[in-house]
Amino acid sequence: MPSLRNRKGSVLPVVISVAAAIVLTAAIFLYSEFDPAGSVFWPKCPFHLLTGLECPGCGSQRAVHSLLNGDLLSAVHYNLLLVAAIPYLLMFAFLKIVMKIPGKAAVFCRKAEMVLYHGPAVRVILAVILLFWLLRNFTSSF
């Protein structure tokens, strides 16, 4: 039987990876099958419950449910920011994977990661989140 140990002899990274895959698969199944809009199973936003205002994450659970069921328009209606952030997050995952492969592509990906996910980019992302938060509570467009 093949060993679960990596080159350094540790099983922990393998166990964590398998556990993460199981949790992710379960979450995808639950979000695709059970609509958060009509279920008491899913947690409600404490900020919305306390203030009546929507936080930047409000509607994310319903948006994920809609996306997993192929309804992009409903997902955008529930949380535009989440839907817009998905390609950005997927790019981050892609860059991290490519950086593990030695060569020129890894060097390029490290530079791209520094530009897209560090320094000024973090401030831009924060500004976008705050702007979205304000617009969704004080305009009818969001």
ROSE-4610 file (N, C-alpha, C; in Angstrom, 1 decimal, always signed):
// ROSE-4610
residu = [M/M/M/P/P/P/S/S/S/L/L/L/R/R/R/N/N/N/R/R/R/K/K/K/G/G/G/S/S/S/V/V/V/L/L/L/P/P/P/V/V/V/V/V/V/I/I/I/S/S/S/V/V/V/A/A/A/A/A/A/A/A/A/I/I/I/V/V/V/L/L/L/T/T/T/A/A/A/A/A/A/I/I/I/F/F/F/L/L/L/Y/Y/Y/S/S/S/E/E/E/F/F/F/D/D/D/P/P/P/A/A/A/G/G/G/S/S/S/V/V/V/F/F/F/W/W/W/P/P/P/K/K/K/C/C/C/P/P/P/F/F/F/H/H/H/L/L/L/L/L/L/T/T/T/G/G/G/L/L/L/E/E/E/C/C/C/P/P/P/G/G/G/C/C/C/G/G/G/S/S/S/Q/Q/Q/R/R/R/A/A/A/V/V/V/H/H/H/S/S/S/L/L/L/L/L/L/N/N/N/G/G/G/D/D/D/L/L/L/L/L/L/S/S/S/A/A/A/V/V/V/H/H/H/Y/Y/Y/N/N/N/L/L/L/L/L/L/L/L/L/V/V/V/A/A/A/A/A/A/I/I/I/P/P/P/Y/Y/Y/L/L/L/L/L/L/M/M/M/F/F/F/A/A/A/F/F/F/L/L/L/K/K/K/I/I/I/V/V/V/M/M/M/K/K/K/I/I/I/P/P/P/G/G/G/K/K/K/A/A/A/A/A/A/V/V/V/F/F/F/C/C/C/R/R/R/K/K/K/A/A/A/E/E/E/M/M/M/V/V/V/L/L/L/Y/Y/Y/H/H/H/G/G/G/P/P/P/A/A/A/V/V/V/R/R/R/V/V/V/I/I/I/L/L/L/A/A/A/V/V/V/I/I/I/L/L/L/L/L/L/F/F/F/W/W/W/L/L/L/L/L/L/R/R/R/N/N/N/F/F/F/T/T/T/S/S/S/S/S/S/F/F/F]
num = [1/1/1/2/2/2/3/3/3/4/4/4/5/5/5/6/6/6/7/7/7/8/8/8/9/9/9/10/10/10/11/11/11/12/12/12/13/13/13/14/14/14/15/15/15/16/16/16/17/17/17/18/18/18/19/19/19/20/20/20/21/21/21/22/22/22/23/23/23/24/24/24/25/25/25/26/26/26/27/27/27/28/28/28/29/29/29/30/30/30/31/31/31/32/32/32/33/33/33/34/34/34/35/35/35/36/36/36/37/37/37/38/38/38/39/39/39/40/40/40/41/41/41/42/42/42/43/43/43/44/44/44/45/45/45/46/46/46/47/47/47/48/48/48/49/49/49/50/50/50/51/51/51/52/52/52/53/53/53/54/54/54/55/55/55/56/56/56/57/57/57/58/58/58/59/59/59/60/60/60/61/61/61/62/62/62/63/63/63/64/64/64/65/65/65/66/66/66/67/67/67/68/68/68/69/69/69/70/70/70/71/71/71/72/72/72/73/73/73/74/74/74/75/75/75/76/76/76/77/77/77/78/78/78/79/79/79/80/80/80/81/81/81/82/82/82/83/83/83/84/84/84/85/85/85/86/86/86/87/87/87/88/88/88/89/89/89/90/90/90/91/91/91/92/92/92/93/93/93/94/94/94/95/95/95/96/96/96/97/97/97/98/98/98/99/99/99/100/100/100/101/101/101/102/102/102/103/103/103/104/104/104/105/105/105/106/106/106/107/107/107/108/108/108/109/109/109/110/110/110/111/111/111/112/112/112/113/113/113/114/114/114/115/115/115/116/116/116/117/117/117/118/118/118/119/119/119/120/120/120/121/121/121/122/122/122/123/123/123/124/124/124/125/125/125/126/126/126/127/127/127/128/128/128/129/129/129/130/130/130/131/131/131/132/132/132/133/133/133/134/134/134/135/135/135/136/136/136/137/137/137/138/138/138/139/139/139/140/140/140/141/141/141/142/142/142]
x = [+0.9/+0.0/+0.9/+0.6/+1.4/+1.3/+2.4/+2.5/+1.8/+1.2/+0.6/+1.6/+2.8/+3.8/+4.4/+4.7/+5.3/+6.8/+7.6/+9.1/+9.7/+9.1/+9.6/+9.0/+8.2/+7.7/+6.4/+5.8/+4.6/+3.3/+2.4/+1.1/+0.1/+0.4/-0.5/-1.0/-0.1/-0.6/-1.6/-1.4/-2.3/-3.6/-3.6/-4.9/-5.6/-4.9/-5.6/-6.2/-5.5/-6.0/-7.2/-7.2/-8.4/-9.5/-9.3/-10.4/-11.0/-10.1/-10.6/-11.4/-11.0/-11.8/-13.2/-13.2/-14.5/-15.4/-14.9/-15.7/-16.2/-15.3/-15.7/-16.8/-16.7/-17.7/-19.0/-19.0/-20.2/-20.9/-20.1/-20.6/-21.2/-20.6/-21.2/-22.5/-22.5/-23.8/-24.9/-24.6/-25.6/-26.1/-25.2/-25.6/-26.4/-26.1/-26.8/-28.2/-28.3/-29.6/-30.6/-30.1/-30.9/-30.8/-31.9/-32.0/-31.9/-30.9/-30.8/-31.9/-32.6/-33.6/-34.8/-35.1/-36.2/-35.9/-34.7/-34.3/-33.8/-34.2/-33.7/-32.4/-31.9/-30.6/-29.5/-29.6/-28.4/-28.4/-27.2/-27.2/-27.6/-28.2/-28.6/-27.5/-27.4/-26.4/-26.7/-25.8/-26.0/-26.0/-25.3/-25.3/-26.6/-27.2/-28.5/-29.6/-29.5/-30.5/-30.4/-29.3/-29.1/-29.5/-29.1/-29.3/-30.3/-30.7/-31.6/-30.9/-29.6/-28.8/-28.1/-27.7/-27.0/-25.5/-24.8/-23.3/-22.9/-21.6/-21.1/-21.3/-21.5/-21.7/-23.1/-24.0/-25.4/-25.8/-26.5/-27.0/-26.0/-24.8/-23.8/-24.3/-24.9/-25.4/-26.4/-27.3/-28.3/-27.7/-26.7/-25.9/-25.2/-24.6/-23.9/-24.9/-26.0/-27.0/-27.5/-27.7/-28.1/-27.1/-25.8/-24.7/-24.6/-24.7/-24.6/-25.8/-26.9/-28.0/-28.2/-27.1/-27.1/-27.8/-28.2/-29.0/-28.1/-27.4/-26.4/-27.2/-28.3/-29.0/-29.5/-30.0/-30.4/-29.2/-28.1/-26.8/-26.4/-26.4/-26.0/-27.0/-28.2/-29.2/-29.0/-28.6/-28.4/-27.1/-26.0/-24.8/-23.8/-23.9/-23.0/-21.6/-21.2/-19.7/-19.2/-19.9/-19.5/-19.3/-20.3/-20.2/-19.0/-18.8/-17.7/-16.3/-16.3/-15.0/-14.6/-15.5/-15.2/-14.0/-14.0/-12.8/-11.5/-11.6/-10.4/-9.9/-10.8/-10.4/-9.8/-10.5/-10.0/-8.6/-8.4/-7.0/-6.0/-6.3/-5.4/-5.0/-6.1/-5.8/-4.9/-5.2/-4.5/-3.0/-2.8/-1.4/-0.7/-1.3/-0.7/-0.3/-1.2/-0.9/+0.3/+0.3/+1.4/+2.7/+2.7/+3.9/+4.6/+3.9/+4.5/+5.3/+5.1/+5.8/+7.1/+8.3/+9.5/+9.5/+10.1/+10.3/+9.9/+9.9/+9.6/+8.1/+7.2/+5.8/+5.7/+6.4/+6.3/+6.8/+7.9/+8.4/+7.4/+6.8/+5.7/+4.6/+4.1/+3.0/+3.3/+4.5/+4.9/+4.8/+5.2/+5.1/+3.7/+2.9/+1.5/+0.7/+1.1/+0.5/+0.8/+2.0/+2.4/+1.6/+1.4/+0.7/-0.8/-1.4/-2.8/-3.4/-2.5/-3.0/-2.2/-1.4/-0.6/-0.5/-0.1/+0.2/-1.1/-0.9/-2.1/-3.3/-3.2/-4.3/-5.3/-4.7/-5.5/-6.3/-5.7/-6.4/-7.6/-7.3/-8.4/-9.5/-9.2/-10.2/-11.0/-10.4/-11.1/-12.0/-11.5/-12.3/-13.6/-13.4/-14.5/-15.5/-15.1/-16.0/-16.8/-16.1/-16.8/-17.7/-17.4/-18.2/-19.5/-19.3/-20.4/-21.3/-20.8/-21.5/-22.4/-21.8/-22.6/-23.7/-23.3/-24.2/-25.4/-25.2/-26.3/-27.3/-26.8/-27.7/-28.4/-27.8/-28.3/-28.7/-28.7/-29.3/-30.1/-31.0/-31.8/-31.2/-30.0/-29.4/-28.7/-28.4/-27.7/-28.6]
y = [-1.2/+0.0/+1.2/+2.2/+3.4/+4.2/+4.9/+5.6/+7.0/+7.5/+8.8/+9.9/+9.5/+10.4/+11.1/+12.4/+13.2/+13.0/+13.8/+13.6/+13.9/+14.7/+15.0/+14.1/+13.2/+12.2/+12.6/+13.7/+14.1/+13.8/+13.3/+12.9/+14.1/+15.0/+16.1/+16.9/+17.3/+18.0/+17.2/+15.9/+15.0/+14.9/+14.8/+14.7/+16.0/+17.1/+18.4/+18.6/+18.2/+18.4/+17.5/+16.3/+15.4/+15.9/+16.4/+16.9/+18.2/+19.0/+20.3/+19.9/+18.9/+18.4/+17.9/+17.2/+16.6/+17.7/+18.7/+19.8/+20.7/+20.9/+21.7/+21.0/+19.7/+18.9/+18.9/+18.8/+18.8/+20.2/+21.2/+22.6/+22.8/+22.4/+22.6/+21.8/+20.6/+19.8/+20.5/+20.9/+21.6/+22.9/+23.7/+25.0/+24.8/+23.7/+23.5/+22.9/+22.1/+21.5/+22.2/+23.0/+23.7/+25.2/+25.8/+27.3/+28.0/+28.9/+29.6/+30.6/+31.0/+32.0/+31.4/+30.2/+29.6/+28.6/+28.6/+27.6/+28.3/+27.6/+28.1/+27.5/+26.5/+25.9/+26.8/+27.7/+28.6/+29.8/+30.3/+31.4/+32.7/+33.6/+34.9/+35.9/+37.0/+38.0/+38.8/+38.8/+39.5/+41.0/+41.5/+43.0/+43.4/+42.6/+42.9/+42.8/+41.8/+41.6/+42.7/+43.3/+44.4/+45.7/+46.0/+47.3/+47.5/+46.4/+46.4/+46.8/+47.1/+47.4/+46.1/+46.1/+45.0/+45.2/+44.2/+44.2/+43.8/+43.9/+43.5/+42.0/+41.2/+39.8/+39.4/+40.2/+39.9/+39.4/+38.3/+37.7/+36.7/+36.6/+35.7/+34.2/+33.8/+32.4/+32.1/+33.1/+32.9/+33.0/+33.9/+34.0/+32.7/+32.1/+30.8/+29.7/+29.7/+28.7/+28.9/+30.2/+30.5/+30.1/+30.4/+30.1/+28.5/+27.8/+26.4/+25.7/+26.5/+26.0/+26.7/+27.4/+27.9/+29.2/+29.9/+31.1/+32.3/+32.8/+33.9/+35.2/+35.5/+36.7/+36.9/+35.8/+35.8/+36.0/+35.3/+35.5/+36.9/+37.6/+39.0/+39.9/+39.5/+40.3/+40.1/+39.0/+38.7/+39.4/+39.2/+39.8/+40.0/+41.2/+41.5/+41.4/+41.8/+41.8/+40.4/+39.5/+38.1/+37.5/+37.7/+37.2/+37.8/+39.1/+39.8/+39.4/+38.9/+38.5/+37.1/+36.3/+34.9/+34.8/+35.5/+35.4/+35.8/+36.8/+37.3/+36.3/+35.6/+34.5/+33.3/+33.0/+31.9/+32.1/+33.4/+33.8/+33.6/+33.9/+33.7/+32.3/+31.4/+30.0/+29.5/+29.9/+29.5/+29.9/+31.2/+31.7/+30.8/+30.5/+29.7/+28.3/+27.7/+26.4/+26.5/+27.5/+27.6/+27.9/+28.7/+29.0/+27.8/+26.7/+25.5/+24.8/+25.1/+24.5/+25.3/+24.8/+25.5/+26.0/+27.2/+27.7/+29.2/+29.7/+31.1/+31.4/+30.5/+30.7/+31.0/+30.3/+30.5/+31.9/+32.4/+33.7/+34.8/+34.6/+35.5/+35.6/+34.4/+34.3/+35.0/+34.8/+35.5/+37.0/+37.5/+39.0/+39.4/+38.6/+38.9/+38.9/+37.9/+37.9/+39.1/+39.6/+40.8/+42.0/+42.1/+43.3/+43.2/+42.0/+41.8/+41.6/+41.1/+40.7/+41.3/+42.3/+42.9/+44.4/+45.1/+46.6/+47.4/+48.2/+49.0/+48.3/+47.0/+46.2/+46.0/+45.8/+45.6/+46.8/+48.0/+49.2/+49.4/+49.1/+49.2/+48.2/+47.0/+46.0/+46.5/+47.0/+47.6/+48.7/+49.6/+50.7/+50.2/+49.2/+48.6/+48.0/+47.3/+46.7/+47.8/+48.8/+49.9/+50.7/+50.9/+51.6/+50.7/+49.4/+48.5/+48.5/+48.5/+48.5/+49.8/+50.9/+52.2/+52.2/+51.8/+51.9/+50.9/+49.8/+48.8/+49.2/+50.1/+50.5/+51.9/+52.7/+54.0/+54.4/+53.3/+53.5/+52.3/+52.5/+51.3/+50.4/+50.8/+50.0/+48.7/+48.7/+47.5/+46.7]
z = [+0.0/+0.0/+0.0/-0.8/-0.9/+0.4/+0.8/+2.0/+1.8/+2.9/+2.9/+3.3/+3.6/+4.0/+2.8/+3.0/+1.9/+2.1/+1.3/+1.3/+2.7/+3.5/+4.8/+5.9/+5.5/+6.4/+7.2/+6.8/+7.5/+6.8/+7.6/+7.0/+7.1/+7.9/+8.2/+7.0/+6.1/+4.9/+4.0/+3.9/+3.2/+3.9/+5.2/+6.0/+5.9/+6.0/+5.9/+4.5/+3.4/+2.1/+1.8/+2.3/+2.2/+3.0/+4.2/+5.0/+4.3/+3.8/+3.1/+1.9/+1.1/+0.0/+0.4/+1.5/+1.9/+2.4/+3.2/+3.6/+2.4/+1.5/+0.3/-0.5/-0.7/-1.4/-0.6/+0.7/+1.5/+1.4/+1.4/+1.4/+0.0/-1.1/-2.4/-2.5/-2.0/-2.0/-1.2/+0.0/+0.8/+0.2/-0.3/-0.9/-2.2/-2.9/-4.2/-3.9/-2.9/-2.6/-1.7/-0.8/+0.2/+0.0/-0.3/-0.6/+0.8/+0.9/+2.2/+2.4/+1.3/+1.5/+2.2/+2.1/+2.8/+3.8/+4.4/+5.3/+6.6/+7.7/+9.0/+9.4/+8.6/+8.8/+8.6/+7.6/+7.3/+8.3/+8.7/+9.6/+8.9/+9.7/+9.3/+9.6/+8.9/+9.1/+10.4/+11.3/+12.6/+12.4/+11.4/+11.2/+10.7/+9.7/+9.2/+10.3/+11.1/+12.2/+13.2/+13.5/+14.4/+13.9/+12.6/+12.0/+11.0/+10.3/+9.2/+7.9/+8.0/+6.8/+6.3/+5.1/+4.5/+4.6/+5.0/+5.0/+3.6/+3.3/+2.0/+1.7/+2.7/+2.5/+2.5/+2.8/+2.8/+1.4/+1.4/+0.1/-0.5/+0.1/-0.4/-0.4/+0.6/+0.7/-0.4/-0.6/-1.7/-3.1/-3.2/-4.5/-4.8/-3.8/-4.0/-4.4/-3.8/-4.1/-5.6/-5.9/-7.3/-8.3/-8.0/-9.0/-9.1/-8.0/-8.1/-8.9/-9.0/-9.7/-11.1/-11.5/-12.9/-13.1/-12.0/-12.2/-11.9/-12.9/-12.7/-12.4/-13.0/-12.8/-11.3/-10.8/-9.4/-8.4/-8.8/-8.0/-8.0/-9.1/-9.2/-8.4/-8.5/-7.7/-6.2/-5.7/-4.3/-3.8/-4.6/-4.1/-5.3/-5.9/-7.1/-6.8/-5.6/-5.2/-5.2/-4.6/-4.6/-6.0/-6.9/-8.2/-9.0/-8.8/-9.4/-8.9/-7.6/-7.0/-7.3/-7.9/-8.2/-9.1/-10.3/-11.2/-10.5/-9.7/-9.0/-8.0/-7.3/-6.4/-7.1/-8.3/-9.1/-9.6/-10.0/-10.5/-9.4/-8.2/-7.1/-6.9/-6.9/-6.8/-8.0/-9.2/-10.4/-10.2/-9.8/-9.6/-8.5/-7.5/-6.4/-6.9/-7.8/-8.3/-9.3/-10.2/-11.1/-10.4/-9.3/-8.6/-8.1/-7.9/-7.4/-8.5/-9.7/-10.8/-11.1/-11.1/-11.3/-12.8/-13.0/-14.3/-14.4/-15.7/-15.9/-15.6/-15.8/-15.5/-14.0/-13.1/-11.7/-11.3/-12.0/-11.7/-12.1/-13.3/-13.8/-12.8/-12.3/-11.4/-10.1/-9.6/-8.3/-8.5/-9.6/-9.9/-10.0/-10.7/-10.9/-9.6/-8.7/-7.4/-6.6/-6.6/-5.9/-6.3/-7.6/-8.2/-7.8/-8.0/-7.9/-6.5/-5.6/-4.2/-3.1/-3.3/-2.2/-2.4/-1.4/-1.5/-1.9/-2.9/-3.3/-3.7/-4.2/-4.6/-3.4/-2.2/-1.0/-0.7/-0.8/-0.6/-1.6/-2.8/-3.9/-3.5/-3.2/-2.8/-1.6/-0.6/+0.5/+0.1/-0.7/-1.2/-2.0/-2.8/-3.6/-2.6/-1.6/-0.6/+0.1/+0.6/+1.3/+0.4/-0.9/-1.8/-2.1/-2.3/-2.5/-1.3/-0.1/+1.2/+1.2/+0.9/+1.0/-0.1/-1.3/-2.4/-2.2/-1.7/-1.6/-0.5/+0.4/+1.5/+1.2/+0.3/+0.2/-1.3/-2.2/-3.5/-3.8/-4.8/-5.2/-6.2/-6.7/-7.8/-7.3/-6.1/-5.5/-4.6]
